[in-house]
Amino acid sequence: MNEKILRALIEAGAIKKIEIIGEGSTLYVMVHAGGEPKPAHTLKGKLKIWSTLDTAAKWIRSMGIGKMHLNVAKWQPEQRKIRL
């Protein structure tokens, strides 16, 4: 789900829950809007990721959402990324 679609769902009031999930050294956003939750993607179709919690939260807030859930059970901010 890219930012354009997410904004449309927010305007329609269709968002049930926004969740920031940490895995390894990255954070990503899962959008719950009915059916299966979907991750946020860039306009190019890649998973939208952040390396710090504040940048992920600022992005969600910039979308007009003030409440989010946080799941950092698998987050290891000190872990280095593997370059492929």
Summary of the structure (lengths in Angstrom):
residues: 84
radius of gyration: 12.8
end to end distance: 24.1
largest distance: 38.8
contacts: 208
relative contact order: 0.27
helix: 24%
strand: 35%
